Structure formats: C-alpha cells, structure tokens
Amino acid sequence: MFDIDLWREIFQSINKNRTRSILSGFTVAFAILLFVILFGIANGLKNTFAEGFVDDASNSIFVRTGFTTKAHKGLQAGRRIQLKNEDQDFILDEYGNKVQYITSRIYKSVSASYKNEQNNYQLRAVNPDHQFLEKTQVVSGRYVNQSDIINKTKVVVIGRLVDEDLFLKTTPIGKYINLNGIQYKVVGVFEDDGGDNEERMIYMPLTTAQQIYGNNDYVDQINLTYNPDLDFDEALDFSRSLTDKLKDRFSVAPMDQRAIRVRNLANESQQVGIIEVAISIFVIIIGLGTLIAGIVGISNIMIFIVKERTKEIGVRKALGASPKSIVSIIMFEAIIITTIAGYVGLILGVVILKLAKPILEENFLKNPSVDSSLVLTATFVLILAGAIAGYLPAKKASKIKPIVALRDD
C-alpha cells in the first residue's frame, strides 16, 4: 500500500486522464453538495419550528379575548369581553390541582429614559409566576415578587438589551428609570432565549400597572401552565373544559371562536413534532436517493473506465504485473478521486449554506446548517462505494488473459 512506485503510477494515471477523473469526481461532489444543502435546509425548518416554543413553557396555555361574533342569551354580537383579576381567581378555584403556574398580563408601550439615554420599549405587567412561564433567566438582582404585587411597588425588571441601551457602563440595579414620566426602581436584569425582542422587554408588578394606567382591575391576557403530570389527552381536555367554562362565565355562544380564545401549546407541540418527523423522513429519503444516485453514477463510470483500460491491463499482465497490483491501481485511483471529490462537495455545500444563510433566515429558515458527522458519514459511504465500484470490475478484468485483453476493441 505504501509502495512509492504504485502511488506515482496512480497519480500519473489520474493526471493523464483528466477528463475521465473529473467526470468521476463530479458525480461524487454533486451528490455530497446536494446532500449538504438538503440537510441544511431541513435543519433550518426544524429550528424555525422549535424557535416558536423556545421561550415559552411547553405546557403553556394562553387565554385571550376579543369581541363576540354571535348573539347569545339575549346579548347582541359585538360585545367586548374584558378579563379581570377575578377571572384568574376563578380559574384557580375551578382547576387548582391542574394549574402549575398562572399569571395575568397587561401590555403597554413606554418611552424609557435614564440620564441622557432614551428609547421605546414594550412593557408587560405580570405576576411573579410569569418568570416560569416565559423561562426568564434573571442574571442580576431579582424578579417581580409577591410583596411587589401586594404593595403595588414601583419597580421594574429590564431585559439585557434594555440594560445595554440605557445604562451603558453602569449597573442598572438600584437605579431609577423614567417610564412615560414616572420613576421606577430597577430591581433586576433578565435574559430570554426568545431573542432580541424578548430581551427588549420591561416587566413590572401587575397591580402597579393597574393602579397607574387605569385605576382598575382589567387584564389583557391570562397565561398558565398545566400540571406536568397530565398526559396529552388530559391536557387537551383541560383546555377544552377551560374554554367552555369561560364562555359560559361571559355568556359567549359555544360556536363563537373569537370572543374567547384558549391556545394550548400541547396541541401545537404535537403538530410541530409531526411536521419535524415528516421533514426528517422526506429529507432522509431524498438524501438516500442522492447517495444511491451517486453510488450508481460512480459505479457506472468505474465500469466504463475499467473497460476502457482493458488493453492497458493486458499490457501490464504481459509485462508480468500481478492481478493484485492491477486491482490495487484501479481501486486506489477510485478511492482518491472519490475522497477528493467528496471533500470538494462538502466544502462547496457548507460555503453555499453560509452565503445563503442571511437570505434563508429572512425566508422562514432559522440557522440552516448541517451536522459535520452526518456529512462525513455520507462522504465515507461514497468513498466505500467508489472503492467497491473500482474493485469489482478491476478484479474481473485482472483475470482476463493478456492475449484476450490485447485483442479487445
């Protein structure tokens, strides 16, 4: 295997037959290139679906309201359904053992400033349980607590990017931030896996916002997580029961889909899981098809190459070359071409994905990339196929008698 003359002869053969070598390598390179791009796009789709749930607990349920679209119990369509603090208490009273965490939300847009720095942000007024529903990670200070809710304290917890925007080189903990002309003490800074939009958020106690921004007990939304011990069917039954009870509570028609909307992530998670499995199966089929096409292609080319070199093989045998040396030359030539072409296809595929990444991310694909071990395995399969494709016809040709090989047309 380490015979210098053998390797010199192999590279001389490749160099003298460049068209043949390029044609052989192109099949392999294209197969690996297509394989990398397909799996990169598939991973991008999976990442896109997964990102939609990354910052919310997987057992979350969201309760939102709107306007009625159907008359019911003598009440006209077009009524606005308004949630209040008492509705959160109602849910706890009805489903206490099925609720893990629960919080109400109020949304506001605010102008925030600290000294000479100013910017606009989204404000969420919440209860302490909200931290666990959003998977919020406090990196300094603390989160909103029950004492803040009871005392209606003017405190806020700011996102990491709010900290970077307003406080520059100073720590925000203990400082006072101006929100629409009112001073609030910063008691914590958080990070969120949901991305930049989530980290440009400001949280404050729900009761504080209710007192300052309306002097009422209205809320915009109620979020909760169900008991993790519930299985999938029980979780769906819970959300359906919750929907029915809330509709009855607000005198909403059972078929009215807009007045009260209950979104259960359990159902969406299952749907996303099914989509991801379908994508995986589709890509595996396409990927295997690509590899098989590459294997067939390199096999056909190697059979043609061996047939083309029949006279050469006859001359070698007439000069005393052993069948083993003839097989080695052809097989190692196939391995070298397949290896180099596979590596070129791998590099081109990775480069194309990297260059196309900004465009793909703008069009629904998140971080399209491919696992290097998967591609290396595919490349190895093609190299092995190239070796077998070179070995079988070469073995057959090496058994031909020199006089027969020399007469071959």
Secondary structure by P-SEA (a helix, b strand, c coil): cccaaaaaaaaaaaaaaaaaaaaaaaaaaaaaaaaaaaaaaaaaaaaaaaaacccccccbbbbbbbbbcccccccccbbbbbbcaaaaaaaaaaccccccccbbbbbbbbbbbcccbbbbbbbbbbcccccccccccccccccccaaaaaaccccccccaaaaaacccccccccbbbbcccbbbbbcccccccccccccccccccaaaaaacccccccccbbbbbccccccaaaaaaaaaaaaaaaaaaacccccccccbbbbbaaaaaaaaaaaaaaaaaaaaaaaaaaaaaaaaaaaaaaaaaaaaaaaaaaaaaaacccaaaaaaaaaaaaaaaaaaaaaaaaaaaaaaaaaaaaaaaacccccccccaaaaaaaaaaaaaaaaaaacaaaaaaaaccaaaaaacc
